Amino acid sequence: MTHEARVRGLGMSVTESGPDAPVVMLEADGRVVPIFISTDQAQSIQHALDRDPFDRP
């Protein structure tokens, strides 16, 4: 079974103590699914969305 998903955006989850973990929002089959990711992953995804090349270590 194949599913196609598209990135709807990036954000931060929020707890009572403030911002917590980065979240990428994926849309698939008419639903939006939050995926919790690391800060490094969030930065890489944002660079790709901005079409901003960056050096890899």
mmCIF file of the N, C-alpha and C atoms, coordinates in Angstrom:
data_MODEL
# 
_entry.id   MODEL 
# 
loop_
_atom_site.group_PDB 
_atom_site.id 
_atom_site.type_symbol 
_atom_site.label_atom_id 
_atom_site.label_alt_id 
_atom_site.label_comp_id 
_atom_site.label_asym_id 
_atom_site.label_entity_id 
_atom_site.label_seq_id 
_atom_site.pdbx_PDB_ins_code 
_atom_site.Cartn_x 
_atom_site.Cartn_y 
_atom_site.Cartn_z 
_atom_site.occupancy 
_atom_site.B_iso_or_equiv 
_atom_site.pdbx_formal_charge 
_atom_site.auth_seq_id 
_atom_site.auth_comp_id 
_atom_site.auth_asym_id 
_atom_site.auth_atom_id 
_atom_site.pdbx_PDB_model_num 
ATOM 1   N N  . MET A 1 1  ? 0.842  -1.163 0.000  1.00 0.00 ? 1  MET A N  1 
ATOM 2   C CA . MET A 1 1  ? 0.000  0.000  0.000  1.00 0.00 ? 1  MET A CA 1 
ATOM 3   C C  . MET A 1 1  ? 0.898  1.240  0.000  1.00 0.00 ? 1  MET A C  1 
ATOM 4   N N  . THR A 1 2  ? 0.637  2.169  -0.897 1.00 0.00 ? 2  THR A N  1 
ATOM 5   C CA . THR A 1 2  ? 1.426  3.380  -1.016 1.00 0.00 ? 2  THR A CA 1 
ATOM 6   C C  . THR A 1 2  ? 0.596  4.587  -0.608 1.00 0.00 ? 2  THR A C  1 
ATOM 7   N N  . HIS A 1 3  ? 1.192  5.443  0.193  1.00 0.00 ? 3  HIS A N  1 
ATOM 8   C CA . HIS A 1 3  ? 0.543  6.690  0.609  1.00 0.00 ? 3  HIS A CA 1 
ATOM 9   C C  . HIS A 1 3  ? 1.474  7.843  0.261  1.00 0.00 ? 3  HIS A C  1 
ATOM 10  N N  . GLU A 1 4  ? 0.884  8.927  -0.141 1.00 0.00 ? 4  GLU A N  1 
ATOM 11  C CA . GLU A 1 4  ? 1.657  10.115 -0.410 1.00 0.00 ? 4  GLU A CA 1 
ATOM 12  C C  . GLU A 1 4  ? 1.341  11.144 0.668  1.00 0.00 ? 4  GLU A C  1 
ATOM 13  N N  . ALA A 1 5  ? 2.359  11.791 1.182  1.00 0.00 ? 5  ALA A N  1 
ATOM 14  C CA . ALA A 1 5  ? 2.172  12.812 2.220  1.00 0.00 ? 5  ALA A CA 1 
ATOM 15  C C  . ALA A 1 5  ? 2.881  14.079 1.777  1.00 0.00 ? 5  ALA A C  1 
ATOM 16  N N  . ARG A 1 6  ? 2.372  15.189 2.258  1.00 0.00 ? 6  ARG A N  1 
ATOM 17  C CA . ARG A 1 6  ? 3.019  16.453 1.942  1.00 0.00 ? 6  ARG A CA 1 
ATOM 18  C C  . ARG A 1 6  ? 3.205  17.233 3.231  1.00 0.00 ? 6  ARG A C  1 
ATOM 19  N N  . VAL A 1 7  ? 4.303  17.971 3.296  1.00 0.00 ? 7  VAL A N  1 
ATOM 20  C CA . VAL A 1 7  ? 4.601  18.770 4.485  1.00 0.00 ? 7  VAL A CA 1 
ATOM 21  C C  . VAL A 1 7  ? 3.689  19.986 4.488  1.00 0.00 ? 7  VAL A C  1 
ATOM 22  N N  . ARG A 1 8  ? 2.904  20.140 5.560  1.00 0.00 ? 8  ARG A N  1 
ATOM 23  C CA . ARG A 1 8  ? 2.023  21.306 5.713  1.00 0.00 ? 8  ARG A CA 1 
ATOM 24  C C  . ARG A 1 8  ? 2.722  22.431 6.461  1.00 0.00 ? 8  ARG A C  1 
ATOM 25  N N  . GLY A 1 9  ? 3.713  22.092 7.281  1.00 0.00 ? 9  GLY A N  1 
ATOM 26  C CA . GLY A 1 9  ? 4.444  23.124 7.994  1.00 0.00 ? 9  GLY A CA 1 
ATOM 27  C C  . GLY A 1 9  ? 5.263  22.556 9.124  1.00 0.00 ? 9  GLY A C  1 
ATOM 28  N N  . LEU A 1 10 ? 6.032  23.437 9.721  1.00 0.00 ? 10 LEU A N  1 
ATOM 29  C CA . LEU A 1 10 ? 6.835  23.096 10.887 1.00 0.00 ? 10 LEU A CA 1 
ATOM 30  C C  . LEU A 1 10 ? 6.385  23.974 12.036 1.00 0.00 ? 10 LEU A C  1 
ATOM 31  N N  . GLY A 1 11 ? 6.498  23.450 13.233 1.00 0.00 ? 11 GLY A N  1 
ATOM 32  C CA . GLY A 1 11 ? 6.132  24.238 14.399 1.00 0.00 ? 11 GLY A CA 1 
ATOM 33  C C  . GLY A 1 11 ? 6.754  23.649 15.646 1.00 0.00 ? 11 GLY A C  1 
ATOM 34  N N  . MET A 1 12 ? 6.325  24.159 16.765 1.00 0.00 ? 12 MET A N  1 
ATOM 35  C CA . MET A 1 12 ? 6.801  23.684 18.057 1.00 0.00 ? 12 MET A CA 1 
ATOM 36  C C  . MET A 1 12 ? 5.606  23.230 18.864 1.00 0.00 ? 12 MET A C  1 
ATOM 37  N N  . SER A 1 13 ? 5.746  22.086 19.518 1.00 0.00 ? 13 SER A N  1 
ATOM 38  C CA . SER A 1 13 ? 4.708  21.690 20.464 1.00 0.00 ? 13 SER A CA 1 
ATOM 39  C C  . SER A 1 13 ? 4.835  22.601 21.684 1.00 0.00 ? 13 SER A C  1 
ATOM 40  N N  . VAL A 1 14 ? 3.748  22.802 22.382 1.00 0.00 ? 14 VAL A N  1 
ATOM 41  C CA . VAL A 1 14 ? 3.747  23.708 23.523 1.00 0.00 ? 14 VAL A CA 1 
ATOM 42  C C  . VAL A 1 14 ? 3.182  22.987 24.738 1.00 0.00 ? 14 VAL A C  1 
ATOM 43  N N  . THR A 1 15 ? 3.889  23.104 25.853 1.00 0.00 ? 15 THR A N  1 
ATOM 44  C CA . THR A 1 15 ? 3.426  22.556 27.122 1.00 0.00 ? 15 THR A CA 1 
ATOM 45  C C  . THR A 1 15 ? 3.141  23.712 28.063 1.00 0.00 ? 15 THR A C  1 
ATOM 46  N N  . GLU A 1 16 ? 2.714  23.411 29.257 1.00 0.00 ? 16 GLU A N  1 
ATOM 47  C CA . GLU A 1 16 ? 2.440  24.466 30.235 1.00 0.00 ? 16 GLU A CA 1 
ATOM 48  C C  . GLU A 1 16 ? 3.687  25.299 30.542 1.00 0.00 ? 16 GLU A C  1 
ATOM 49  N N  . SER A 1 17 ? 4.876  24.687 30.403 1.00 0.00 ? 17 SER A N  1 
ATOM 50  C CA . SER A 1 17 ? 6.119  25.400 30.694 1.00 0.00 ? 17 SER A CA 1 
ATOM 51  C C  . SER A 1 17 ? 6.677  26.146 29.480 1.00 0.00 ? 17 SER A C  1 
ATOM 52  N N  . GLY A 1 18 ? 6.010  26.069 28.328 1.00 0.00 ? 18 GLY A N  1 
ATOM 53  C CA . GLY A 1 18 ? 6.435  26.798 27.140 1.00 0.00 ? 18 GLY A CA 1 
ATOM 54  C C  . GLY A 1 18 ? 6.713  25.879 25.965 1.00 0.00 ? 18 GLY A C  1 
ATOM 55  N N  . PRO A 1 19 ? 7.432  26.402 24.941 1.00 0.00 ? 19 PRO A N  1 
ATOM 56  C CA . PRO A 1 19 ? 7.749  25.595 23.759 1.00 0.00 ? 19 PRO A CA 1 
ATOM 57  C C  . PRO A 1 19 ? 8.534  24.343 24.141 1.00 0.00 ? 19 PRO A C  1 
ATOM 58  N N  . ASP A 1 20 ? 8.265  23.250 23.420 1.00 0.00 ? 20 ASP A N  1 
ATOM 59  C CA . ASP A 1 20 ? 8.888  21.976 23.782 1.00 0.00 ? 20 ASP A CA 1 
ATOM 60  C C  . ASP A 1 20 ? 9.636  21.388 22.594 1.00 0.00 ? 20 ASP A C  1 
ATOM 61  N N  . ALA A 1 21 ? 9.013  20.519 21.832 1.00 0.00 ? 21 ALA A N  1 
ATOM 62  C CA . ALA A 1 21 ? 9.686  19.790 20.756 1.00 0.00 ? 21 ALA A CA 1 
ATOM 63  C C  . ALA A 1 21 ? 9.223  20.268 19.383 1.00 0.00 ? 21 ALA A C  1 
ATOM 64  N N  . PRO A 1 22 ? 10.148 20.272 18.391 1.00 0.00 ? 22 PRO A N  1 
ATOM 65  C CA . PRO A 1 22 ? 9.747  20.602 17.026 1.00 0.00 ? 22 PRO A CA 1 
ATOM 66  C C  . PRO A 1 22 ? 8.778  19.542 16.482 1.00 0.00 ? 22 PRO A C  1 
ATOM 67  N N  . VAL A 1 23 ? 7.866  20.001 15.642 1.00 0.00 ? 23 VAL A N  1 
ATOM 68  C CA . VAL A 1 23 ? 6.861  19.115 15.043 1.00 0.00 ? 23 VAL A CA 1 
ATOM 69  C C  . VAL A 1 23 ? 6.766  19.433 13.559 1.00 0.00 ? 23 VAL A C  1 
ATOM 70  N N  . VAL A 1 24 ? 6.763  18.406 12.722 1.00 0.00 ? 24 VAL A N  1 
ATOM 71  C CA . VAL A 1 24 ? 6.461  18.585 11.306 1.00 0.00 ? 24 VAL A CA 1 
ATOM 72  C C  . VAL A 1 24 ? 5.035  18.080 11.111 1.00 0.00 ? 24 VAL A C  1 
ATOM 73  N N  . MET A 1 25 ? 4.236  18.862 10.406 1.00 0.00 ? 25 MET A N  1 
ATOM 74  C CA . MET A 1 25 ? 2.847  18.492 10.147 1.00 0.00 ? 25 MET A CA 1 
ATOM 75  C C  . MET A 1 25 ? 2.772  17.933 8.731  1.00 0.00 ? 25 MET A C  1 
ATOM 76  N N  . LEU A 1 26 ? 2.351  16.679 8.620  1.00 0.00 ? 26 LEU A N  1 
ATOM 77  C CA . LEU A 1 26 ? 2.198  16.027 7.326  1.00 0.00 ? 26 LEU A CA 1 
ATOM 78  C C  . LEU A 1 26 ? 0.729  15.867 7.006  1.00 0.00 ? 26 LEU A C  1 
ATOM 79  N N  . GLU A 1 27 ? 0.376  16.071 5.739  1.00 0.00 ? 27 GLU A N  1 
ATOM 80  C CA . GLU A 1 27 ? -1.002 15.834 5.299  1.00 0.00 ? 27 GLU A CA 1 
ATOM 81  C C  . GLU A 1 27 ? -1.011 14.599 4.414  1.00 0.00 ? 27 GLU A C  1 
ATOM 82  N N  . ALA A 1 28 ? -1.860 13.647 4.756  1.00 0.00 ? 28 ALA A N  1 
ATOM 83  C CA . ALA A 1 28 ? -2.001 12.421 3.978  1.00 0.00 ? 28 ALA A CA 1 
ATOM 84  C C  . ALA A 1 28 ? -3.443 11.961 4.062  1.00 0.00 ? 28 ALA A C  1 
ATOM 85  N N  . ASP A 1 29 ? -4.005 11.597 2.949  1.00 0.00 ? 29 ASP A N  1 
ATOM 86  C CA . ASP A 1 29 ? -5.383 11.090 2.891  1.00 0.00 ? 29 ASP A CA 1 
ATOM 87  C C  . ASP A 1 29 ? -6.381 12.041 3.555  1.00 0.00 ? 29 ASP A C  1 
ATOM 88  N N  . GLY A 1 30 ? -6.164 13.355 3.380  1.00 0.00 ? 30 GLY A N  1 
ATOM 89  C CA . GLY A 1 30 ? -7.078 14.342 3.932  1.00 0.00 ? 30 GLY A CA 1 
ATOM 90  C C  . GLY A 1 30 ? -6.954 14.577 5.427  1.00 0.00 ? 30 GLY A C  1 
ATOM 91  N N  . ARG A 1 31 ? -5.945 13.995 6.051  1.00 0.00 ? 31 ARG A N  1 
ATOM 92  C CA . ARG A 1 31 ? -5.717 14.188 7.487  1.00 0.00 ? 31 ARG A CA 1 
ATOM 93  C C  . ARG A 1 31 ? -4.349 14.797 7.708  1.00 0.00 ? 31 ARG A C  1 
ATOM 94  N N  . VAL A 1 32 ? -4.223 15.565 8.776  1.00 0.00 ? 32 VAL A N  1 
ATOM 95  C CA . VAL A 1 32 ? -2.938 16.138 9.151  1.00 0.00 ? 32 VAL A CA 1 
ATOM 96  C C  . VAL A 1 32 ? -2.401 15.358 10.345 1.00 0.00 ? 32 VAL A C  1 
ATOM 97  N N  . VAL A 1 33 ? -1.154 14.909 10.207 1.00 0.00 ? 33 VAL A N  1 
ATOM 98  C CA . VAL A 1 33 ? -0.538 14.062 11.218 1.00 0.00 ? 33 VAL A CA 1 
ATOM 99  C C  . VAL A 1 33 ? 0.701  14.774 11.783 1.00 0.00 ? 33 VAL A C  1 
ATOM 100 N N  . PRO A 1 34 ? 0.767  14.985 13.098 1.00 0.00 ? 34 PRO A N  1 
ATOM 101 C CA . PRO A 1 34 ? 1.962  15.599 13.674 1.00 0.00 ? 34 PRO A CA 1 
ATOM 102 C C  . PRO A 1 34 ? 3.044  14.539 13.905 1.00 0.00 ? 34 PRO A C  1 
ATOM 103 N N  . ILE A 1 35 ? 4.271  14.861 13.516 1.00 0.00 ? 35 ILE A N  1 
ATOM 104 C CA . ILE A 1 35 ? 5.410  13.975 13.734 1.00 0.00 ? 35 ILE A CA 1 
ATOM 105 C C  . ILE A 1 35 ? 6.434  14.770 14.541 1.00 0.00 ? 35 ILE A C  1 
ATOM 106 N N  . PHE A 1 36 ? 6.759  14.304 15.733 1.00 0.00 ? 36 PHE A N  1 
ATOM 107 C CA . PHE A 1 36 ? 7.738  14.982 16.581 1.00 0.00 ? 36 PHE A CA 1 
ATOM 108 C C  . PHE A 1 36 ? 9.139  14.619 16.105 1.00 0.00 ? 36 PHE A C  1 
ATOM 109 N N  . ILE A 1 37 ? 9.977  15.632 15.926 1.00 0.00 ? 37 ILE A N  1 
ATOM 110 C CA . ILE A 1 37 ? 11.310 15.453 15.357 1.00 0.00 ? 37 ILE A CA 1 
ATOM 111 C C  . ILE A 1 37 ? 12.341 16.186 16.217 1.00 0.00 ? 37 ILE A C  1 
ATOM 112 N N  . SER A 1 38 ? 13.608 15.991 15.882 1.00 0.00 ? 38 SER A N  1 
ATOM 113 C CA . SER A 1 38 ? 14.679 16.685 16.602 1.00 0.00 ? 38 SER A CA 1 
ATOM 114 C C  . SER A 1 38 ? 14.874 18.092 16.025 1.00 0.00 ? 38 SER A C  1 
ATOM 115 N N  . THR A 1 39 ? 15.588 18.926 16.758 1.00 0.00 ? 39 THR A N  1 
ATOM 116 C CA . THR A 1 39 ? 15.883 20.277 16.290 1.00 0.00 ? 39 THR A CA 1 
ATOM 117 C C  . THR A 1 39 ? 16.695 20.246 15.003 1.00 0.00 ? 39 THR A C  1 
ATOM 118 N N  . ASP A 1 40 ? 17.669 19.342 14.904 1.00 0.00 ? 40 ASP A N  1 
ATOM 119 C CA . ASP A 1 40 ? 18.481 19.221 13.689 1.00 0.00 ? 40 ASP A CA 1 
ATOM 120 C C  . ASP A 1 40 ? 17.620 18.848 12.481 1.00 0.00 ? 40 ASP A C  1 
ATOM 121 N N  . GLN A 1 41 ? 16.703 17.917 12.678 1.00 0.00 ? 41 GLN A N  1 
ATOM 122 C CA . GLN A 1 41 ? 15.815 17.521 11.590 1.00 0.00 ? 41 GLN A CA 1 
ATOM 123 C C  . GLN A 1 41 ? 14.921 18.694 11.171 1.00 0.00 ? 41 GLN A C  1 
ATOM 124 N N  . ALA A 1 42 ? 14.424 19.445 12.137 1.00 0.00 ? 42 ALA A N  1 
ATOM 125 C CA . ALA A 1 42 ? 13.582 20.604 11.829 1.00 0.00 ? 42 ALA A CA 1 
ATOM 126 C C  . ALA A 1 42 ? 14.347 21.638 11.010 1.00 0.00 ? 42 ALA A C  1 
ATOM 127 N N  . GLN A 1 43 ? 15.607 21.886 11.375 1.00 0.00 ? 43 GLN A N  1 
ATOM 128 C CA . GLN A 1 43 ? 16.417 22.844 10.618 1.00 0.00 ? 43 GLN A CA 1 
ATOM 129 C C  . GLN A 1 43 ? 16.648 22.368 9.188  1.00 0.00 ? 43 GLN A C  1 
ATOM 130 N N  . SER A 1 44 ? 16.928 21.083 9.010  1.00 0.00 ? 44 SER A N  1 
ATOM 131 C CA . SER A 1 44 ? 17.147 20.537 7.671  1.00 0.00 ? 44 SER A CA 1 
ATOM 132 C C  . SER A 1 44 ? 15.889 20.647 6.820  1.00 0.00 ? 44 SER A C  1 
ATOM 133 N N  . ILE A 1 45 ? 14.744 20.336 7.396  1.00 0.00 ? 45 ILE A N  1 
ATOM 134 C CA . ILE A 1 45 ? 13.479 20.431 6.659  1.00 0.00 ? 45 ILE A CA 1 
ATOM 135 C C  . ILE A 1 45 ? 13.189 21.884 6.293  1.00 0.00 ? 45 ILE A C  1 
ATOM 136 N N  . GLN A 1 46 ? 13.425 22.818 7.224  1.00 0.00 ? 46 GLN A N  1 
ATOM 137 C CA . GLN A 1 46 ? 13.167 24.229 6.929  1.00 0.00 ? 46 GLN A CA 1 
ATOM 138 C C  . GLN A 1 46 ? 14.077 24.733 5.817  1.00 0.00 ? 46 GLN A C  1 
ATOM 139 N N  . HIS A 1 47 ? 15.354 24.315 5.816  1.00 0.00 ? 47 HIS A N  1 
ATOM 140 C CA . HIS A 1 47 ? 16.254 24.688 4.722  1.00 0.00 ? 47 HIS A CA 1 
ATOM 141 C C  . HIS A 1 47 ? 15.703 24.191 3.381  1.00 0.00 ? 47 HIS A C  1 
ATOM 142 N N  . ALA A 1 48 ? 15.230 22.958 3.348  1.00 0.00 ? 48 ALA A N  1 
ATOM 143 C CA . ALA A 1 48 ? 14.687 22.399 2.104  1.00 0.00 ? 48 ALA A CA 1 
ATOM 144 C C  . ALA A 1 48 ? 13.436 23.162 1.672  1.00 0.00 ? 48 ALA A C  1 
ATOM 145 N N  . LEU A 1 49 ? 12.543 23.477 2.611  1.00 0.00 ? 49 LEU A N  1 
ATOM 146 C CA . LEU A 1 49 ? 11.330 24.219 2.263  1.00 0.00 ? 49 LEU A CA 1 
ATOM 147 C C  . LEU A 1 49 ? 11.653 25.616 1.740  1.00 0.00 ? 49 LEU A C  1 
ATOM 148 N N  . ASP A 1 50 ? 12.707 26.224 2.287  1.00 0.00 ? 50 ASP A N  1 
ATOM 149 C CA . ASP A 1 50 ? 13.128 27.560 1.866  1.00 0.00 ? 50 ASP A CA 1 
ATOM 150 C C  . ASP A 1 50 ? 14.016 27.520 0.620  1.00 0.00 ? 50 ASP A C  1 
ATOM 151 N N  . ARG A 1 51 ? 14.336 26.303 0.150  1.00 0.00 ? 51 ARG A N  1 
ATOM 152 C CA . ARG A 1 51 ? 15.267 26.109 -0.969 1.00 0.00 ? 51 ARG A CA 1 
ATOM 153 C C  . ARG A 1 51 ? 16.595 26.812 -0.683 1.00 0.00 ? 51 ARG A C  1 
ATOM 154 N N  . ASP A 1 52 ? 17.030 26.673 0.562  1.00 0.00 ? 52 ASP A N  1 
ATOM 155 C CA . ASP A 1 52 ? 18.248 27.304 1.038  1.00 0.00 ? 52 ASP A CA 1 
ATOM 156 C C  . ASP A 1 52 ? 19.307 26.215 1.236  1.00 0.00 ? 52 ASP A C  1 
ATOM 157 N N  . PRO A 1 53 ? 20.300 26.137 0.313  1.00 0.00 ? 53 PRO A N  1 
ATOM 158 C CA . PRO A 1 53 ? 21.315 25.080 0.450  1.00 0.00 ? 53 PRO A CA 1 
ATOM 159 C C  . PRO A 1 53 ? 22.174 25.304 1.694  1.00 0.00 ? 53 PRO A C  1 
ATOM 160 N N  . PHE A 1 54 ? 22.662 24.219 2.242  1.00 0.00 ? 54 PHE A N  1 
ATOM 161 C CA . PHE A 1 54 ? 23.520 24.318 3.418  1.00 0.00 ? 54 PHE A CA 1 
ATOM 162 C C  . PHE A 1 54 ? 24.585 23.226 3.343  1.00 0.00 ? 54 PHE A C  1 
ATOM 163 N N  . ASP A 1 55 ? 25.711 23.494 3.987  1.00 0.00 ? 55 ASP A N  1 
ATOM 164 C CA . ASP A 1 55 ? 26.816 22.538 3.986  1.00 0.00 ? 55 ASP A CA 1 
ATOM 165 C C  . ASP A 1 55 ? 26.524 21.400 4.941  1.00 0.00 ? 55 ASP A C  1 
ATOM 166 N N  . ARG A 1 56 ? 26.805 20.202 4.484  1.00 0.00 ? 56 ARG A N  1 
ATOM 167 C CA . ARG A 1 56 ? 26.670 19.026 5.339  1.00 0.00 ? 56 ARG A CA 1 
ATOM 168 C C  . ARG A 1 56 ? 27.994 18.810 6.056  1.00 0.00 ? 56 ARG A C  1 
ATOM 169 N N  . PRO A 1 57 ? 27.939 18.316 7.277  1.00 0.00 ? 57 PRO A N  1 
ATOM 170 C CA . PRO A 1 57 ? 29.199 18.057 7.991  1.00 0.00 ? 57 PRO A CA 1 
ATOM 171 C C  . PRO A 1 57 ? 29.990 16.937 7.341  1.00 0.00 ? 57 PRO A C  1 
# 
